[in-house]
Amino acid sequence: MLQTPTRFTMVAASSEGETALNAFDGALLAAGCGNMNLIRVSSILPPGAEQAMSLAIAPGSLLPTAYGHISSTTPGEQIAAAVGIGFGEPGAFGLIMETAFLGSAQEAEARIRKMLEEGFLVRGLALSRVLVKSAEHHVVSCGCAFAAVCLWG
């Protein structure tokens, strides 16, 4: 079993590639998490986790990550991905939400904020603070937009 993370980093980027997988890989590299092994997790930030502005882990490390991504091969299409973290009372866990769709980063961020509001509402908790990170991409031939909360430490 993995240890409970003590740090988190929010990342977002986009990229073009020859294939959807290459575009995804390029977006991961641009976001700073391309040389790690991402383990997709659901959406709870551990209590007390502290934000770090960049990842400080070795290449090849297992990296629990909540992320959204979208790829497209339609030239001219606008794609976006966003993640957000909602915080309630001090010392409590945080809630992570992620989304990806056809549209702008601004639309993705608005969607994330609404998702966090609903997530706190259904838990009967008060939402006090929100962090959001997003990326958008205008597809040339094959593009990807990616946003993530990486949990580590």
DOKE-916226 format. One record per atom (N, C-alpha, C): x, y, z; residue number from 0; atom name; residue in one letter. Coordinates in steps of 0.02 Angstrom, whole numbers, always signed. Atoms other than C-alpha are relative to their C-alpha. Last residue first. Layout:
REM DOKE-916226
{rec {X,Y,Z},NUM,CA,A}
...
//
This chain:
REM DOKE-916226
{rec {-33,-18,-62},152,N,G}
{rec {+289,+662,-20},152,CA,G}
{rec {-7,-53,+54},152,C,G}
{rec {-66,+30,-12},151,N,W}
{rec {+169,+647,-165},151,CA,W}
{rec {+26,+18,+69},151,C,W}
{rec {-4,+10,-72},150,N,L}
{rec {-3,+687,-235},150,CA,L}
{rec {+65,-38,+15},150,C,L}
{rec {-47,+54,-15},149,N,C}
{rec {-10,+760,-411},149,CA,C}
{rec {+9,-3,+76},149,C,C}
{rec {-24,-11,-68},148,N,V}
{rec {-164,+864,-450},148,CA,V}
{rec {+42,-62,+15},148,C,V}
{rec {-5,+50,-53},147,N,A}
{rec {-186,+862,-636},147,CA,A}
{rec {+17,+29,+68},147,C,A}
{rec {-4,-36,-64},146,N,A}
{rec {-229,+954,-797},146,CA,A}
{rec {-2,-52,+56},146,C,A}
{rec {-8,+41,-60},145,N,F}
{rec {-204,+894,-976},145,CA,F}
{rec {+4,+45,+61},145,C,F}
{rec {+0,-45,-58},144,N,A}
{rec {-249,+961,-1149},144,CA,A}
{rec {-3,-44,+62},144,C,A}
{rec {+23,+23,-65},143,N,C}
{rec {-203,+854,-1299},143,CA,C}
{rec {+4,+57,+50},143,C,C}
{rec {-19,-35,-61},142,N,G}
{rec {-178,+888,-1483},142,CA,G}
{rec {-30,-31,+62},142,C,G}
{rec {+16,+47,-54},141,N,C}
{rec {-174,+802,-1651},141,CA,C}
{rec {+24,+31,+65},141,C,C}
{rec {+16,+64,+32},140,N,S}
{rec {-174,+905,-1812},140,CA,S}
{rec {-20,-53,+51},140,C,S}
{rec {-29,-8,+66},139,N,V}
{rec {-168,+1090,-1766},139,CA,V}
{rec {-13,-64,-40},139,C,V}
{rec {-28,+57,+35},138,N,V}
{rec {-283,+1082,-1616},138,CA,V}
{rec {+25,+20,-69},138,C,V}
{rec {+31,-6,+66},137,N,H}
{rec {-309,+1242,-1516},137,CA,H}
{rec {+35,-52,-44},137,C,H}
{rec {-42,+13,+58},136,N,H}
{rec {-264,+1194,-1338},136,CA,H}
{rec {-42,+9,-63},136,C,H}
{rec {+40,+7,+60},135,N,E}
{rec {-324,+1240,-1166},135,CA,E}
{rec {+47,-7,-59},135,C,E}
{rec {-37,-8,+63},134,N,A}
{rec {-245,+1215,-996},134,CA,A}
{rec {-50,-6,-57},134,C,A}
{rec {+29,+24,+64},133,N,S}
{rec {-314,+1232,-821},133,CA,S}
{rec {+48,+9,-57},133,C,S}
{rec {-53,-2,+50},132,N,K}
{rec {-272,+1252,-636},132,CA,K}
{rec {-29,-28,-65},132,C,K}
{rec {+16,+28,+66},131,N,V}
{rec {-397,+1292,-498},131,CA,V}
{rec {+60,+9,-46},131,C,V}
{rec {-58,-8,+44},130,N,L}
{rec {-379,+1322,-310},130,CA,L}
{rec {-18,-34,-66},130,C,L}
{rec {-6,+41,+60},129,N,V}
{rec {-538,+1348,-207},129,CA,V}
{rec {+65,+17,-37},129,C,V}
{rec {-52,-23,+46},128,N,R}
{rec {-565,+1411,-29},128,CA,R}
{rec {+5,-49,-58},128,C,R}
{rec {-29,-64,-19},127,N,S}
{rec {-700,+1406,+105},127,CA,S}
{rec {+51,+27,-50},127,C,S}
{rec {-57,-12,+44},126,N,L}
{rec {-822,+1270,+52},126,CA,L}
{rec {+28,+69,+16},126,C,L}
{rec {-5,-68,+24},125,N,A}
{rec {-937,+1224,+197},125,CA,A}
{rec {+64,+7,-41},125,C,A}
{rec {-57,-38,-23},124,N,L}
{rec {-974,+1039,+217},124,CA,L}
{rec {-1,+70,-30},124,C,L}
{rec {+21,-41,-56},123,N,G}
{rec {-1135,+940,+207},123,CA,G}
{rec {+56,+42,+30},123,C,G}
{rec {-34,+24,-61},122,N,R}
{rec {-1053,+809,+98},122,CA,R}
{rec {-20,+39,+62},122,C,R}
{rec {+24,+68,-14},121,N,V}
{rec {-1178,+838,-42},121,CA,V}
{rec {+34,-31,+60},121,C,V}
{rec {+70,+0,-19},120,N,L}
{rec {-1144,+1026,-31},120,CA,L}
{rec {-25,-70,+18},120,C,L}
{rec {+2,-20,-71},119,N,F}
{rec {-955,+1005,-34},119,CA,F}
{rec {-72,-1,+25},119,C,F}
{rec {-33,+51,-40},118,N,G}
{rec {-962,+906,-196},118,CA,G}
{rec {+0,+16,+75},118,C,G}
{rec {+46,+56,-10},117,N,E}
{rec {-1090,+1027,-268},117,CA,E}
{rec {+30,-55,+43},117,C,E}
{rec {+56,-23,-42},116,N,E}
{rec {-978,+1178,-238},116,CA,E}
{rec {-49,-57,+13},116,C,E}
{rec {-23,-3,-70},115,N,L}
{rec {-829,+1082,-305},115,CA,L}
{rec {-55,+23,+46},115,C,L}
{rec {-6,+69,-23},114,N,M}
{rec {-922,+1038,-466},114,CA,M}
{rec {+23,-2,+73},114,C,M}
{rec {+68,+25,-13},113,N,K}
{rec {-976,+1219,-488},113,CA,K}
{rec {+3,-72,+27},113,C,K}
{rec {+25,-35,-59},112,N,R}
{rec {-795,+1279,-470},112,CA,R}
{rec {-71,-25,+19},112,C,R}
{rec {-33,+28,-60},111,N,I}
{rec {-735,+1146,-592},111,CA,I}
{rec {-28,+32,+63},111,C,I}
{rec {+30,+66,-12},110,N,R}
{rec {-863,+1200,-724},110,CA,R}
{rec {+29,-31,+63},110,C,R}
{rec {+67,-13,-26},109,N,A}
{rec {-807,+1382,-710},109,CA,A}
{rec {-35,-66,+17},109,C,A}
{rec {-8,-24,-69},108,N,E}
{rec {-626,+1327,-731},108,CA,E}
{rec {-67,+13,+32},108,C,E}
{rec {-20,+57,-42},107,N,A}
{rec {-669,+1224,-885},107,CA,A}
{rec {+6,+21,+73},107,C,A}
{rec {+60,+42,-10},106,N,E}
{rec {-763,+1370,-962},106,CA,E}
{rec {+15,-59,+45},106,C,E}
{rec {+45,-39,-43},105,N,Q}
{rec {-612,+1484,-936},105,CA,Q}
{rec {-64,-39,+14},105,C,Q}
{rec {-24,+8,-69},104,N,A}
{rec {-497,+1350,-1006},104,CA,A}
{rec {-46,+37,+48},104,C,A}
{rec {-56,-42,-22},103,N,S}
{rec {-601,+1352,-1165},103,CA,S}
{rec {+20,-17,+72},103,C,S}
{rec {+15,-66,-27},102,N,G}
{rec {-710,+1222,-1249},102,CA,G}
{rec {+62,+35,+24},102,C,G}
{rec {-8,-49,+54},101,N,L}
{rec {-719,+1041,-1303},101,CA,L}
{rec {-21,+67,+28},101,C,L}
{rec {+53,-3,+50},100,N,F}
{rec {-701,+940,-1142},100,CA,F}
{rec {+18,+48,-56},100,C,F}
{rec {-31,-11,+65},99,N,A}
{rec {-594,+893,-992},99,CA,A}
{rec {-55,-3,-52},99,C,A}
{rec {+43,+1,+58},98,N,T}
{rec {-640,+892,-807},98,CA,T}
{rec {+42,+11,-63},98,C,T}
{rec {-35,-7,+63},97,N,E}
{rec {-562,+864,-636},97,CA,E}
{rec {-50,-5,-57},97,C,E}
{rec {+43,+14,+57},96,N,M}
{rec {-621,+881,-457},96,CA,M}
{rec {+40,+13,-64},96,C,M}
{rec {-28,-13,+66},95,N,I}
{rec {-519,+868,-298},95,CA,I}
{rec {-52,-17,-53},95,C,I}
{rec {+35,+35,+53},94,N,L}
{rec {-595,+882,-124},94,CA,L}
{rec {+29,+21,-67},94,C,L}
{rec {+23,-42,+56},93,N,G}
{rec {-490,+930,+26},93,CA,G}
{rec {-33,-44,-52},93,C,G}
{rec {-20,+21,+67},92,N,F}
{rec {-475,+838,+191},92,CA,F}
{rec {-25,+50,-51},92,C,F}
{rec {+44,+50,+31},91,N,A}
{rec {-498,+932,+354},91,CA,A}
{rec {+29,-20,-68},91,C,A}
{rec {-15,+67,-25},90,N,G}
{rec {-360,+1018,+455},90,CA,G}
{rec {-43,-55,-30},90,C,G}
{rec {-71,+18,-8},89,N,P}
{rec {-430,+1193,+429},89,CA,P}
{rec {+8,-71,+29},89,C,P}
{rec {-30,-23,-62},88,N,E}
{rec {-615,+1197,+380},88,CA,E}
{rec {+72,-24,+6},88,C,E}
{rec {+50,-18,-50},87,N,G}
{rec {-661,+1174,+199},87,CA,G}
{rec {+35,+26,+62},87,C,G}
{rec {-20,+7,-70},86,N,F}
{rec {-546,+1167,+50},86,CA,F}
{rec {-57,+23,+44},86,C,F}
{rec {+40,-37,-47},85,N,G}
{rec {-592,+1136,-131},85,CA,G}
{rec {+22,-15,+70},85,C,G}
{rec {+1,+27,-67},84,N,I}
{rec {-461,+1080,-256},84,CA,I}
{rec {-42,+47,+43},84,C,I}
{rec {+11,-46,-54},83,N,G}
{rec {-480,+1107,-441},83,CA,G}
{rec {+1,-36,+66},83,C,G}
{rec {+7,+32,-65},82,N,V}
{rec {-426,+1025,-601},82,CA,V}
{rec {-11,+54,+52},82,C,V}
{rec {-9,-39,-62},81,N,A}
{rec {-447,+1084,-779},81,CA,A}
{rec {-6,-47,+60},81,C,A}
{rec {+1,+43,-60},80,N,A}
{rec {-438,+1020,-957},80,CA,A}
{rec {+12,+43,+60},80,C,A}
{rec {-24,-26,-64},79,N,A}
{rec {-475,+1111,-1120},79,CA,A}
{rec {-5,-54,+54},79,C,A}
{rec {+11,+49,-53},78,N,I}
{rec {-502,+1079,-1305},78,CA,I}
{rec {+30,+29,+64},78,C,I}
{rec {-27,-24,-63},77,N,Q}
{rec {-524,+1203,-1448},77,CA,Q}
{rec {-18,-51,+54},77,C,Q}
{rec {+42,+11,-59},76,N,E}
{rec {-548,+1125,-1619},76,CA,E}
{rec {+36,+27,+62},76,C,E}
{rec {+38,-59,-19},75,N,G}
{rec {-454,+1205,-1763},75,CA,G}
{rec {-43,-8,+62},75,C,G}
{rec {-35,-65,+5},74,N,P}
{rec {-396,+1040,-1838},74,CA,P}
{rec {-46,+59,+16},74,C,P}
{rec {+39,-45,+42},73,N,T}
{rec {-498,+891,-1774},73,CA,T}
{rec {+35,+68,-2},73,C,T}
{rec {-33,-1,+65},72,N,T}
{rec {-379,+757,-1708},72,CA,T}
{rec {-38,+44,-50},72,C,T}
{rec {+41,-12,+60},71,N,S}
{rec {-427,+781,-1527},71,CA,S}
{rec {+44,-1,-62},71,C,S}
{rec {-38,-2,+62},70,N,S}
{rec {-363,+728,-1356},70,CA,S}
{rec {-48,+10,-58},70,C,S}
{rec {+39,+9,+61},69,N,I}
{rec {-438,+763,-1186},69,CA,I}
{rec {+47,+5,-59},69,C,I}
{rec {-35,-11,+63},68,N,H}
{rec {-367,+752,-1012},68,CA,H}
{rec {-47,-12,-58},68,C,H}
{rec {+45,-1,+56},67,N,G}
{rec {-424,+759,-831},67,CA,G}
{rec {+41,+13,-63},67,C,G}
{rec {-10,-41,+60},66,N,Y}
{rec {-317,+711,-684},66,CA,Y}
{rec {-58,-5,-49},66,C,Y}
{rec {+68,-10,+23},65,N,A}
{rec {-308,+648,-506},65,CA,A}
{rec {+5,+45,-60},65,C,A}
{rec {+19,-60,+36},64,N,T}
{rec {-131,+584,-482},64,CA,T}
{rec {-74,-1,-17},64,C,T}
{rec {+73,-4,-2},63,N,P}
{rec {-41,+459,-371},63,CA,P}
{rec {-23,+67,-29},63,C,P}
{rec {+27,-65,-18},62,N,L}
{rec {+139,+461,-431},62,CA,L}
{rec {-76,-1,-1},62,C,L}
{rec {+72,+7,+3},61,N,L}
{rec {+243,+302,-439},61,CA,L}
{rec {-31,+64,+27},61,C,L}
{rec {+37,+8,-62},60,N,S}
{rec {+422,+356,-467},60,CA,S}
{rec {-74,-11,-14},60,C,S}
{rec {+21,+69,-9},59,N,G}
{rec {+504,+325,-636},59,CA,G}
{rec {-40,-12,+64},59,C,G}
{rec {+32,+30,+59},58,N,P}
{rec {+598,+489,-633},58,CA,P}
{rec {-16,-74,+13},58,C,P}
{rec {-44,+31,+50},57,N,A}
{rec {+640,+542,-455},57,CA,A}
{rec {-40,-26,-60},57,C,A}
{rec {-4,+72,-7},56,N,I}
{rec {+529,+661,-357},56,CA,I}
{rec {+39,-29,-59},56,C,I}
{rec {-70,+15,-17},55,N,A}
{rec {+531,+848,-325},55,CA,A}
{rec {+6,-75,+14},55,C,A}
{rec {-13,+68,-23},54,N,L}
{rec {+372,+904,-411},54,CA,L}
{rec {+74,-10,+14},54,C,L}
{rec {-25,+47,+51},53,N,S}
{rec {+344,+1090,-424},53,CA,S}
{rec {+12,-67,+32},53,C,S}
{rec {+8,-29,+67},52,N,M}
{rec {+247,+1228,-335},52,CA,M}
{rec {+27,-44,-55},52,C,M}
{rec {-67,-12,+25},51,N,A}
{rec {+224,+1126,-177},51,CA,A}
{rec {-8,+25,-71},51,C,A}
{rec {-12,-12,+71},50,N,Q}
{rec {+57,+1133,-86},50,CA,Q}
{rec {+74,+14,-14},50,C,Q}
{rec {-24,-68,+14},49,N,E}
{rec {+46,+1055,+86},49,CA,E}
{rec {+15,+7,-75},49,C,E}
{rec {-46,+0,+58},48,N,A}
{rec {-59,+903,+131},48,CA,A}
{rec {+17,+72,-17},48,C,A}
{rec {-67,-24,-16},47,N,G}
{rec {-133,+925,+306},47,CA,G}
{rec {+48,+1,-58},47,C,G}
{rec {-4,-56,-47},46,N,P}
{rec {-286,+818,+274},46,CA,P}
{rec {+73,+19,+12},46,C,P}
{rec {-8,+18,-71},45,N,P}
{rec {-266,+707,+121},45,CA,P}
{rec {+3,+62,+46},45,C,P}
{rec {-65,-25,-21},44,N,L}
{rec {-336,+776,-43},44,CA,L}
{rec {+8,-15,+74},44,C,L}
{rec {-6,-26,-68},43,N,I}
{rec {-481,+668,-99},43,CA,I}
{rec {+72,+21,+14},43,C,I}
{rec {-5,-72,-9},42,N,S}
{rec {-530,+644,-281},42,CA,S}
{rec {+2,+26,+72},42,C,S}
{rec {+61,-40,-6},41,N,S}
{rec {-505,+475,-355},41,CA,S}
{rec {+17,+65,+37},41,C,S}
{rec {+36,+8,-63},40,N,V}
{rec {-336,+408,-406},40,CA,V}
{rec {-64,+42,-2},40,C,V}
{rec {+60,-41,-4},39,N,R}
{rec {-246,+379,-570},39,CA,R}
{rec {-38,-16,+64},39,C,R}
{rec {+50,+46,-25},38,N,I}
{rec {-72,+308,-543},38,CA,I}
{rec {-63,+42,+10},38,C,I}
{rec {+61,-25,-31},37,N,L}
{rec {+49,+406,-649},37,CA,L}
{rec {-46,-57,+21},37,C,L}
{rec {+52,+49,+14},36,N,N}
{rec {+220,+330,-679},36,CA,N}
{rec {-63,+22,+36},36,C,N}
{rec {+23,+38,-57},35,N,M}
{rec {+338,+479,-683},35,CA,M}
{rec {-52,-51,-23},35,C,M}
{rec {-48,+55,-13},34,N,N}
{rec {+441,+550,-825},34,CA,N}
{rec {-17,-39,+62},34,C,N}
{rec {-4,+49,+54},33,N,G}
{rec {+301,+656,-897},33,CA,G}
{rec {+47,-57,+12},33,C,G}
{rec {+10,+67,-30},32,N,C}
{rec {+256,+747,-736},32,CA,C}
{rec {+7,-56,-51},32,C,C}
{rec {-51,+17,-50},31,N,G}
{rec {+320,+923,-772},31,CA,G}
{rec {-8,-68,+33},31,C,G}
{rec {+27,-13,-67},30,N,A}
{rec {+166,+994,-859},30,CA,A}
{rec {+51,-17,+55},30,C,A}
{rec {+6,-73,-8},29,N,A}
{rec {+259,+1007,-1026},29,CA,A}
{rec {-25,+18,+70},29,C,A}
{rec {-68,-28,-4},28,N,L}
{rec {+312,+824,-1009},28,CA,L}
{rec {-3,+76,+12},28,C,L}
{rec {-28,+20,-65},27,N,L}
{rec {+134,+770,-971},27,CA,L}
{rec {+69,+30,+10},27,C,L}
{rec {+33,-41,-51},26,N,A}
{rec {+70,+872,-1119},26,CA,A}
{rec {+25,-17,+70},26,C,A}
{rec {-27,-68,+5},25,N,G}
{rec {+199,+792,-1233},25,CA,G}
{rec {-31,+46,+52},25,C,G}
{rec {-67,+2,-29},24,N,D}
{rec {+148,+618,-1173},24,CA,D}
{rec {+32,+69,-1},24,C,D}
{rec {+9,+9,-72},23,N,F}
{rec {-35,+657,-1210},23,CA,F}
{rec {+68,+1,+34},23,C,F}
{rec {+24,-65,-24},22,N,A}
{rec {+12,+722,-1384},22,CA,A}
{rec {-10,-1,+75},22,C,A}
{rec {-57,-45,+1},21,N,N}
{rec {+116,+564,-1413},21,CA,N}
{rec {-21,+70,+24},21,C,N}
{rec {-45,+18,-55},20,N,L}
{rec {-30,+456,-1357},20,CA,L}
{rec {+61,+45,+3},20,C,L}
{rec {+31,-22,-63},19,N,A}
{rec {-152,+549,-1470},19,CA,A}
{rec {+45,-16,+59},19,C,A}
{rec {+56,+42,-20},18,N,T}
{rec {-33,+523,-1616},18,CA,T}
{rec {-29,+28,+64},18,C,T}
{rec {+18,+38,+60},17,N,E}
{rec {+91,+633,-1711},17,CA,E}
{rec {-61,-44,+12},17,C,E}
{rec {-39,+60,+11},16,N,G}
{rec {+91,+754,-1566},16,CA,G}
{rec {-22,-35,-63},16,C,G}
{rec {+15,+33,+64},15,N,E}
{rec {+30,+926,-1512},15,CA,E}
{rec {+43,-63,-4},15,C,E}
{rec {-52,+17,+49},14,N,S}
{rec {+38,+981,-1331},14,CA,S}
{rec {-31,-26,-64},14,C,S}
{rec {+27,+30,+60},13,N,S}
{rec {-55,+1050,-1182},13,CA,S}
{rec {+56,-12,-49},13,C,S}
{rec {-36,-17,+61},12,N,A}
{rec {-16,+1094,-1002},12,CA,A}
{rec {-35,-32,-59},12,C,A}
{rec {+43,+0,+59},11,N,A}
{rec {-82,+1088,-825},11,CA,A}
{rec {+42,+21,-59},11,C,A}
{rec {-33,-11,+64},10,N,V}
{rec {-4,+1054,-655},10,CA,V}
{rec {-51,+0,-56},10,C,V}
{rec {+49,-6,+55},9,N,M}
{rec {-60,+1063,-474},9,CA,M}
{rec {+38,+17,-63},9,C,M}
{rec {-20,-48,+51},8,N,T}
{rec {+65,+998,-346},8,CA,T}
{rec {-54,+0,-54},8,C,T}
{rec {+35,+3,+63},7,N,F}
{rec {+21,+908,-185},7,CA,F}
{rec {+27,+55,-46},7,C,F}
{rec {-6,-58,+44},6,N,R}
{rec {+116,+864,-29},6,CA,R}
{rec {-44,-9,-62},6,C,R}
{rec {-4,-59,-43},5,N,T}
{rec {+96,+746,+120},5,CA,T}
{rec {+5,+65,-39},5,C,T}
{rec {-40,-57,+22},4,N,P}
{rec {+40,+591,+24},4,CA,P}
{rec {-3,+59,+49},4,C,P}
{rec {+42,-58,+11},3,N,T}
{rec {-28,+443,+121},3,CA,T}
{rec {+43,+59,-19},3,C,T}
{rec {+7,-44,-58},2,N,Q}
{rec {+92,+299,+99},2,CA,Q}
{rec {-47,+57,-18},2,C,Q}
{rec {-37,-63,+2},1,N,L}
{rec {+61,+176,-41},1,CA,L}
{rec {-11,+40,+64},1,C,L}
{rec {+42,-59,+0},0,N,M}
{rec {+0,+0,+0},0,CA,M}
{rec {+44,+62,+0},0,C,M}
//
